[in-house]
Amino acid sequence: MNSQRRPDGSLRHLLSIEDLTRPELEALLERSQHYVRRLGEGAPHSQALAGRTVANMFTEPSTRTRVSFELAAKRLGAEVVNLEVQLSSRVKGESILDTVFTLESLHVDMFVLRDSEVGVPALVAANVAPHVSVLSAGEAHVSHPTQGLLDALTVLQHKGRCDGLSIAIVGDIRHSRVARSACQAFSLLGTRDIRLIAPPSLMPAEGELAGAARETDIARGISGCDVVMMLRIQRERFADTAIPAGEDYFREYGLTRERLGLAKPDAIVMHPQPMNRGVEIESAVADGPQSVIRSQVSNGVAVRMAVLETIAR
Ligand code: CP
């Protein structure tokens, strides 16, 4: 049995997009779109999670994911606990599982976890009580499933489809959980032309993201693309000093208006954020008419509402 499913095959946890079926992914996106409309109309919030308690446990920094999971849970009627891990008994040596068991004793039903270590969400999911669910909010460089969902939703809103599109992902792909989850979502939805654009040292290892093309020259890579997704260099994940810094990186890989002109005229620009303006992207592009970066953030709440509601059944 898959580690994120109940014995009847339904989703109990969300640890990765990888084993979702296309109908499951489409159902989550359709439900997300429902919540986009409801939130836009100022409709009354749902009570789908009334009586449930959601705990956010983030051992890595976050602005968008943590806040949007909190808003999503509250808008579904749940109680929310935000554990300040650096002020918790974890710093006194308590293990992640003992912390989780403590919160379970306090009747937490759903854990939202972000951790820099590979395998933590699966470890917790394998050890919680049968009625408890675990949602990954970012697992090391491996997976960020709700980001992949909101990226796919954003493309669907602006392009109407994912199949037949050319999608360029530019930057630090080697260390990017966003790139991995987004590629899984786009591929499942039928995108065949995914281009990974990075210096050789920031490309994923051979064999990873096998269906995508690789290109070290940004001008060649983004030519004719429908979607250009920019990524931050995740310097917190490596010590390699061979990566060009700041202005040098921008000169080789930064997205400028001029470079964006090589993509299709109606291409959209995405970035999961946080972004480093003047390093991977020029402000005129980040804030320009082709940017959908703020839509990505807004979609985060609707996607997380859809995921929480689906898993809570
Ligand atoms: N995109 C994203 O995961 O942002 P945060 O790190 O701010 O949550």
Boltz pocket constraint, residues with backbone or C-beta under 6 A from the ligand:
constraints:
  - pocket:
      binder: B
      contacts: [[A, 61], [A, 62], [A, 63], [A, 64], [A, 65], [A, 66], [A, 137], [A, 138], [A, 147], [A, 272], [A, 273], [A, 274]]
      max_distance: 6.0
